[in-house]
C-alpha cells in the first residue's frame, strides 16, 4: 500500500516538474529586453515569476530524488522478509546442484533389438544400352583429325 501511494505521488511530482520547467523562461529570453521587450516579463513582478518557478522546481526535484532513493532502499531491504514462506515448497529439501555439464541421473536406454525387419530386395534386370552412333559433325571432325589437315579458318 505504501509503494502504491509513493508511486502515485512520484508520478504527480514528475508531471508537475515537467510543467514548471516548460513554463520557465530560458537564459536567452532576457536578450530581448535590450530591444524594447523589457516590460513584458513584469506580470509577476520584476523577478517574482522566475523566483517562484525556480524555487518550486527545486523543491519538487528534491522530493523526486528523495522518493526515488526511498523506493530503491525499500525494494532492496524492506520488501520481503528473509525467511520466505513458500508453502509446500518450504518442506521440500533442495537437491544438491550438479556440476556444470554432468547429469545427475542416467538416461533411460532404448531396448536393444538386433532383428530389424527388412523388405526383400529384388535385383532389377540389367539391360545393355544400345551402341550410340556418332553424329555426322563428330564423324567429320574425327575424319579430319585422322587426315592431319589443319582446319581452315574463315575470316
DATA-V551978 format. One record per residue. RES is the residue in one letter. SS is DSSP state (a for helix, b for strand, c for the rest). PSI is psi in whole degrees, -180 to 180 (999 if undefined). BURIAL is 1 if it has 24 or more other ideal C-beta (glycine too) atoms within 12 Angstrom, else 0. Layout:
BEGIN
res,ss,psi,burial
RES,SS,PSI,BURIAL
RES,SS,PSI,BURIAL
END
This chain:
BEGIN
res,ss,psi,burial
X,c,-39,0
X,a,-43,0
X,a,-34,0
X,a,-45,0
X,a,-43,0
X,a,-37,1
X,a,-39,0
X,a,-46,0
X,a,-39,0
X,a,-45,1
X,a,-41,0
X,a,-41,0
X,a,-41,1
X,a,-43,0
X,a,-42,0
X,a,-33,0
X,a,-41,1
X,a,-45,0
X,a,-44,0
X,a,-38,1
X,a,-38,0
X,a,-25,0
X,a,-19,0
X,c,149,0
X,c,146,0
X,c,179,0
X,a,-27,0
X,a,-6,0
X,a,-27,0
X,a,-11,0
X,a,-24,0
X,a,-14,0
X,a,-24,0
X,a,-15,0
X,a,22,0
X,c,5,0
X,c,26,0
X,a,-27,0
X,a,-4,0
X,a,-21,0
X,a,20,0
X,c,25,0
X,c,-44,0
X,c,12,0
X,c,180,0
X,c,-44,0
X,c,11,0
X,a,-42,0
X,a,-42,0
X,a,-37,1
X,a,-44,0
X,a,-47,0
X,a,-41,1
X,a,-38,0
X,a,-40,0
X,a,-42,0
X,a,-39,1
X,a,-47,0
X,a,-32,0
X,a,-37,1
X,a,-39,0
X,a,-45,0
X,a,-39,0
X,a,-48,1
X,a,-35,0
X,a,-44,0
X,a,-39,1
X,a,-48,0
X,a,-40,0
X,a,-43,0
X,a,-36,0
X,a,-42,0
X,a,-44,0
X,a,-36,0
X,a,-31,0
X,a,-31,0
X,a,-44,0
X,a,3,0
X,c,-42,0
X,c,142,0
X,c,162,0
X,c,-44,0
X,c,101,0
X,c,135,0
X,c,109,0
X,c,5,0
X,a,-122,0
X,a,-36,0
X,a,-18,0
X,a,-25,0
X,c,-13,0
X,c,130,0
X,c,139,0
X,c,135,0
X,c,145,0
X,c,143,0
X,c,137,0
X,c,148,0
X,c,154,0
X,c,133,0
X,c,-4,0
X,c,145,0
X,c,145,0
X,c,-30,0
X,c,150,0
X,c,144,0
X,c,143,0
X,c,139,0
X,c,147,0
X,c,148,0
X,c,135,0
X,c,117,0
X,c,132,0
X,c,-23,0
X,c,99,0
X,c,120,0
X,c,140,0
X,c,151,0
X,c,146,0
X,c,138,0
X,c,123,0
X,c,140,0
X,c,130,0
X,c,143,0
X,c,135,0
X,c,126,0
X,c,144,0
X,c,137,0
X,c,141,0
X,c,153,0
X,c,136,0
X,c,128,0
X,c,149,0
X,c,147,0
X,c,156,0
X,a,-35,0
X,a,-38,0
X,a,-37,0
X,a,-41,0
X,a,-37,0
X,a,-42,0
X,a,-35,0
X,a,-37,0
X,a,-38,0
X,a,-36,0
X,a,-33,0
X,a,-19,0
X,c,8,0
X,c,145,0
X,c,140,0
X,c,139,0
X,c,141,0
X,c,135,0
X,c,136,0
X,c,999,0
END
